[in-house]
Amino acid sequence: MEDKKYIHIISHTHWDREWYLPYEKHHVLLTKLMDKLLETLERNPDFKSFHLDGQTIILDDYLQIRPEMREKLQKFVSEGRLHIGPWYILQDEFLTSSEANIRNLQYGMKDAAGWGCISKVGYFPDSFGNIGQAPQILSQAGINNAVFGRGVKPTGFNNTVGETENYESPYSEMLWRAPDGSSVLGILFANWYCNGNEVPTDEKEAQKYWEQQIASLEKYAATPHMLMMNGCDHQPIQIDLPEAIRVAEKLYPNIEFVHSNFNDYVSKLATSLPRNLKVIDGELRSQQTDGWGTLVNTASARVYIKQMNQLSQTLLEKVAEPLSAFAYLQGGDYHHHLIEYAWKTLMQNHPHDSICGCSVDEVHREMVTRFEKSKHVAEMVIDESLESISQKINTTSFEKWGENALPFTIYNTTGWDRTGVVSIILDVRRDYFSSGVNKQELKEFPLGERALVDDAGTEYNYRMEDLGVSFDYDLPEEKFRQPYMARRVRLTFEAEKVPALGFKTYAWVSSAKHNDNSSLIVNRNEMENKYVNVKINENGSLTVINKANGRTFEGLCVYEDTGDIGNEYMYKQPNDEQVLTTKDLIAKVNIIEDTPFQATYEIVHEWEIPASASDLLDKEQKELIWFTSRKTTRVEEKVPFTIKTVVTLTKNSKAIDVKTSYNNQAKDHRLRALFPTDIKTDVHRADSIFEIAKRTNEPSQEWTNPDHSQHQQAFVDVSNEIEGLTVANLGLNEYEIIRDGRNTIAVTLLRSVGELGDWGYFPTPEAQCLGEHAVSFHIYPHEGKEGAAKAYQDAYQYQVPWSLKQTVLHDGILPPVHSFVQWESANLAFSSMKVSGKSGDVMMRWFNMANESDTLIVKASGTYKNPYKSNVIEEKEKSLHVDGNTAVQVQVRNHEIVTLGFEKD
């Protein structure tokens, strides 16, 4: 190691767009900061550079108010004094989907490239934990480093460095390795990202300052190149930093002080790294800490925000993008500009203080509007794509049932063939206002005897609901709006084996209907199909038998309620509190649906729970008593808490669907659903970002927090070689494996708290989440190692809504049943299908769920040519051979994220 030392000082501000102030107040402050920054860069050439927090949205936000400053911004970016990207926003990695993490990088790098410069730094300054696949994602994007503030010792919560012998890394530099073996240089803010904040210019003050700072830097530095971050949260720029550096140089002539940037710092650092750097594998979740400062319970703060995010993400990545790609392959438009706008609007909700639900109430009110805006654009793109494709489907096979046949198409945008119950609203007759509307005729229009068939003539059981007469309208592209009245029905049935990434066409036709009196109902509290038996117990819990191996799971879906005297960041149960459950509560059970293809029960718990915490909590909050030291308890007063649980079993599904609703009028508490597995295993698996993360049931020895909640995306699974239970969810991102001897999965449904927490007193009454709530989850028993992949596949499909479109009898170039892409692999999960904005090529992505290599075989239709292997930012890397069956075979490493590109023919 060379004797000379270098201190790289990087000017920055960590800019939370919204947090303890609503967005527009932070926006005003940002404008002032940027004005001062540009003035300083222009006035003082010795102020070498500024790091713009790794997110390009700051430029958009500034120019929204100061558009006349674009030329000046461009000047300093081009000169290498203003460093931007690579992200669009600084997201929470665990609470945003796999593809959302990729779109964030794609759009951020695109925007930065548009300015002519990208800061090649994997910047995660304040993510609440870091995903295990980040090194692979960054490596594929050409970024060889990651800079982060949380997740690995020696750092602690908000610049607290704990003394311990069990550091995960002895240095602030380490190698961070993804599950596939990809690695990047990991750089930990061991003394936080404000360790170089407000450097003194007074020589006496500077002497004292630098003595402390240099000692802290040397304590964890692996090389002579050390990092100081000159800035902090919303920190105004230090305009006299050049003078402060000159004072430091005078005091320490043996140290070179560099007003640096990340590109230069990482380049210098890489030349002096020792060979004994520690390798850190996978997820960085601060598991080797006491567990009180991990901020993991942001996964359950304001659950409604997470549910809206799950829906918005899914509509974009799993519905709008693939449907638009289907339409594009048939000559339709792929609306890059609309999809980008929808993604960026959605991603404005993805910063850690936003999606985590840990801001003031005004922030989250605005988030709801953004979710709606993004969703509405996605719905318009979906509708146009469905119309474009449906016009090209040949439905003439239904003409043999006469001109009154009503064809419609079910679209499956998931990566596997799909069977499931769907509902579609059909217009049986339309009367346009332009031609005259006879409402009485519409009301009396005879529906006749009808059957539901596919193009092969196979008849399906269905349930029909007459919806009467409704108003609606068309919006033609070249005409004025066309209002009409329609006689409508709703058909519900089980669609079977709809092709992956494709569609299947059905029709409601005039024909004698076959009467099927079969039922899945066994008795007043029991139902079954060929896969599972479900019994509803007296207390409303479920006993589920997996018929494949005879395994019985008892006591599923008991509800648990505890007090929560923590905050939006962290859950804290009152000391010595008795846990409340529905285990000993008698439930009301009713059959609400009984058809040949589906059975549904409603379970009602008339419960009472404490109204709130005592008044002491308000006092402790105002006095800034840290949440772990609070003494408050829950009050004796009870409020009604009625839980309605709707449990559904369909004919051809191995899973049980559950929808739970309640009107929450209690404060300061947490509600969970419990699923005892009684499976012997020390580990479990949870869906994360491009990874089925394997985690231990027991926390590390340092963990003292009684709660061991963790993040999930689509599901959590407890299994061993011979048996397993997977619980999937829609937007319920927090779970815990309770250490009760039964390996019980606990999924958080609601967390009600009244303050933001962190560095001051910020009351958040709307975080109590009072009012009506509804949540959904999905219980899938399986056969352990042999059944896990199918369970995970089912959980991924559960996230994605069906797409449906009524059409008419017409000729077309597409058959009634069709798949746009066929692929095979034992262990790969399909992730996305879209069109590249750069090349116009169709891009498809998978990831390997298993810890073993696999072969991906892809067979595309004649609309594709010249396949190639790409990376996550859609750059061509290697051309692929097409065999005689027009199939492509790709070897995929364990846990590899693989992206293929296809040119449009």
PEWOMO-V48773 format. One record per residue. N is the residue number from 1. BURIAL is 1 if it has 9 or more other C-alpha atoms within 8 Angstrom, else 0. Layout:
[[N	BURIAL] [N	BURIAL]]
This chain:
[[1	0] [2	0] [3	0] [4	0] [5	1] [6	1] [7	1] [8	1] [9	1] [10	1] [11	1] [12	1] [13	1] [14	1] [15	0] [16	1] [17	0] [18	1] [19	1] [20	0] [21	1] [22	1] [23	1] [24	0] [25	0] [26	1] [27	1] [28	0] [29	0] [30	1] [31	1] [32	0] [33	1] [34	1] [35	0] [36	1] [37	1] [38	1] [39	0] [40	1] [41	1] [42	0] [43	0] [44	0] [45	0] [46	0] [47	1] [48	1] [49	1] [50	1] [51	1] [52	1] [53	1] [54	1] [55	1] [56	1] [57	0] [58	0] [59	0] [60	0] [61	1] [62	1] [63	1] [64	0] [65	0] [66	1] [67	0] [68	0] [69	0] [70	1] [71	0] [72	0] [73	1] [74	1] [75	0] [76	1] [77	1] [78	1] [79	0] [80	1] [81	1] [82	1] [83	1] [84	1] [85	1] [86	1] [87	1] [88	1] [89	1] [90	1] [91	1] [92	1] [93	1] [94	1] [95	1] [96	1] [97	1] [98	1] [99	1] [100	1] [101	1] [102	1] [103	1] [104	1] [105	1] [106	1] [107	1] [108	1] [109	1] [110	0] [111	1] [112	1] [113	1] [114	0] [115	1] [116	0] [117	1] [118	1] [119	1] [120	1] [121	1] [122	1] [123	1] [124	1] [125	1] [126	0] [127	1] [128	1] [129	1] [130	1] [131	1] [132	1] [133	1] [134	1] [135	1] [136	1] [137	1] [138	1] [139	1] [140	1] [141	1] [142	0] [143	1] [144	1] [145	1] [146	1] [147	1] [148	1] [149	1] [150	1] [151	1] [152	1] [153	1] [154	1] [155	1] [156	1] [157	0] [158	0] [159	1] [160	0] [161	1] [162	0] [163	0] [164	0] [165	0] [166	0] [167	1] [168	1] [169	1] [170	0] [171	1] [172	1] [173	1] [174	1] [175	1] [176	1] [177	1] [178	1] [179	1] [180	1] [181	0] [182	1] [183	1] [184	1] [185	1] [186	1] [187	1] [188	1] [189	1] [190	1] [191	1] [192	1] [193	1] [194	1] [195	1] [196	1] [197	1] [198	0] [199	1] [200	1] [201	1] [202	0] [203	1] [204	0] [205	1] [206	1] [207	1] [208	0] [209	1] [210	1] [211	0] [212	0] [213	1] [214	0] [215	0] [216	1] [217	1] [218	0] [219	0] [220	1] [221	1] [222	1] [223	1] [224	1] [225	1] [226	1] [227	1] [228	1] [229	1] [230	1] [231	1] [232	1] [233	0] [234	1] [235	0] [236	0] [237	1] [238	1] [239	0] [240	0] [241	1] [242	1] [243	0] [244	1] [245	1] [246	0] [247	1] [248	1] [249	1] [250	0] [251	0] [252	0] [253	0] [254	0] [255	1] [256	1] [257	1] [258	0] [259	1] [260	1] [261	1] [262	1] [263	1] [264	0] [265	1] [266	1] [267	0] [268	1] [269	1] [270	0] [271	0] [272	1] [273	1] [274	0] [275	0] [276	0] [277	1] [278	0] [279	0] [280	1] [281	1] [282	1] [283	1] [284	1] [285	1] [286	1] [287	1] [288	1] [289	1] [290	1] [291	1] [292	1] [293	0] [294	1] [295	1] [296	1] [297	1] [298	1] [299	1] [300	1] [301	1] [302	1] [303	1] [304	0] [305	1] [306	1] [307	1] [308	1] [309	1] [310	1] [311	1] [312	1] [313	1] [314	1] [315	1] [316	1] [317	1] [318	1] [319	1] [320	1] [321	1] [322	1] [323	1] [324	1] [325	1] [326	1] [327	1] [328	1] [329	1] [330	0] [331	0] [332	1] [333	0] [334	1] [335	0] [336	0] [337	0] [338	1] [339	1] [340	1] [341	1] [342	1] [343	1] [344	0] [345	1] [346	1] [347	1] [348	1] [349	1] [350	1] [351	1] [352	1] [353	1] [354	1] [355	1] [356	1] [357	1] [358	1] [359	1] [360	1] [361	1] [362	0] [363	1] [364	1] [365	0] [366	0] [367	1] [368	1] [369	0] [370	1] [371	1] [372	0] [373	1] [374	1] [375	1] [376	0] [377	1] [378	1] [379	1] [380	0] [381	1] [382	1] [383	0] [384	0] [385	1] [386	1] [387	1] [388	1] [389	1] [390	1] [391	0] [392	1] [393	1] [394	1] [395	1] [396	0] [397	0] [398	1] [399	1] [400	0] [401	1] [402	1] [403	0] [404	0] [405	1] [406	1] [407	1] [408	1] [409	1] [410	1] [411	1] [412	1] [413	1] [414	1] [415	1] [416	0] [417	1] [418	1] [419	1] [420	1] [421	1] [422	1] [423	0] [424	0] [425	0] [426	1] [427	1] [428	1] [429	0] [430	1] [431	1] [432	1] [433	1] [434	0] [435	0] [436	0] [437	1] [438	0] [439	0] [440	0] [441	0] [442	1] [443	1] [444	0] [445	0] [446	0] [447	0] [448	0] [449	0] [450	1] [451	1] [452	1] [453	1] [454	1] [455	1] [456	0] [457	0] [458	0] [459	1] [460	1] [461	1] [462	1] [463	0] [464	0] [465	0] [466	0] [467	1] [468	0] [469	1] [470	1] [471	0] [472	0] [473	0] [474	0] [475	0] [476	0] [477	0] [478	0] [479	0] [480	0] [481	0] [482	1] [483	1] [484	1] [485	1] [486	1] [487	1] [488	1] [489	1] [490	1] [491	1] [492	1] [493	1] [494	1] [495	1] [496	0] [497	0] [498	1] [499	1] [500	1] [501	1] [502	1] [503	1] [504	1] [505	1] [506	1] [507	1] [508	1] [509	1] [510	1] [511	0] [512	0] [513	0] [514	0] [515	0] [516	0] [517	0] [518	0] [519	1] [520	1] [521	1] [522	1] [523	0] [524	0] [525	1] [526	1] [527	1] [528	1] [529	1] [530	0] [531	1] [532	1] [533	1] [534	1] [535	1] [536	1] [537	1] [538	0] [539	1] [540	1] [541	1] [542	1] [543	1] [544	1] [545	1] [546	1] [547	1] [548	0] [549	0] [550	0] [551	1] [552	0] [553	1] [554	1] [555	1] [556	1] [557	1] [558	1] [559	1] [560	1] [561	1] [562	1] [563	1] [564	1] [565	1] [566	1] [567	1] [568	1] [569	1] [570	1] [571	1] [572	1] [573	1] [574	1] [575	0] [576	0] [577	1] [578	0] [579	0] [580	0] [581	1] [582	1] [583	0] [584	0] [585	0] [586	0] [587	1] [588	1] [589	1] [590	0] [591	1] [592	0] [593	0] [594	1] [595	1] [596	1] [597	1] [598	1] [599	1] [600	1] [601	1] [602	1] [603	1] [604	1] [605	1] [606	1] [607	1] [608	1] [609	1] [610	1] [611	1] [612	1] [613	1] [614	1] [615	0] [616	1] [617	1] [618	0] [619	0] [620	1] [621	1] [622	0] [623	0] [624	0] [625	1] [626	0] [627	1] [628	0] [629	0] [630	1] [631	0] [632	1] [633	1] [634	1] [635	1] [636	0] [637	0] [638	1] [639	1] [640	1] [641	1] [642	1] [643	1] [644	1] [645	1] [646	1] [647	1] [648	1] [649	1] [650	1] [651	1] [652	1] [653	1] [654	0] [655	1] [656	1] [657	1] [658	1] [659	1] [660	1] [661	1] [662	1] [663	1] [664	1] [665	1] [666	1] [667	1] [668	1] [669	1] [670	1] [671	1] [672	1] [673	1] [674	1] [675	1] [676	1] [677	1] [678	1] [679	1] [680	0] [681	0] [682	0] [683	1] [684	1] [685	1] [686	1] [687	1] [688	1] [689	1] [690	1] [691	1] [692	1] [693	0] [694	0] [695	0] [696	0] [697	1] [698	0] [699	0] [700	0] [701	0] [702	0] [703	1] [704	0] [705	0] [706	0] [707	0] [708	1] [709	1] [710	1] [711	1] [712	1] [713	1] [714	1] [715	1] [716	1] [717	1] [718	1] [719	1] [720	1] [721	0] [722	1] [723	1] [724	1] [725	1] [726	1] [727	1] [728	1] [729	1] [730	1] [731	1] [732	1] [733	1] [734	1] [735	1] [736	1] [737	1] [738	1] [739	1] [740	0] [741	0] [742	1] [743	1] [744	1] [745	1] [746	1] [747	1] [748	1] [749	1] [750	1] [751	1] [752	1] [753	1] [754	1] [755	1] [756	1] [757	1] [758	0] [759	0] [760	0] [761	1] [762	1] [763	0] [764	1] [765	1] [766	0] [767	1] [768	1] [769	1] [770	1] [771	0] [772	0] [773	1] [774	0] [775	1] [776	1] [777	1] [778	1] [779	1] [780	1] [781	1] [782	1] [783	1] [784	1] [785	1] [786	0] [787	1] [788	1] [789	1] [790	0] [791	1] [792	1] [793	1] [794	0] [795	1] [796	1] [797	1] [798	1] [799	1] [800	1] [801	0] [802	1] [803	1] [804	1] [805	1] [806	1] [807	1] [808	0] [809	1] [810	0] [811	1] [812	1] [813	0] [814	0] [815	1] [816	1] [817	1] [818	1] [819	1] [820	1] [821	1] [822	1] [823	0] [824	0] [825	1] [826	0] [827	1] [828	1] [829	1] [830	1] [831	1] [832	1] [833	1] [834	1] [835	1] [836	1] [837	0] [838	0] [839	0] [840	1] [841	1] [842	1] [843	1] [844	1] [845	1] [846	1] [847	1] [848	1] [849	1] [850	1] [851	0] [852	0] [853	1] [854	1] [855	1] [856	1] [857	1] [858	1] [859	1] [860	1] [861	0] [862	0] [863	0] [864	1] [865	1] [866	0] [867	1] [868	1] [869	1] [870	1] [871	1] [872	1] [873	1] [874	1] [875	0] [876	1] [877	0] [878	0] [879	1] [880	1] [881	0] [882	1] [883	0] [884	0] [885	0] [886	0] [887	1] [888	1] [889	1] [890	0] [891	0] [892	1] [893	1] [894	1] [895	1] [896	1] [897	1] [898	1] [899	1] [900	1] [901	1] [902	1] [903	1] [904	1] [905	0]]
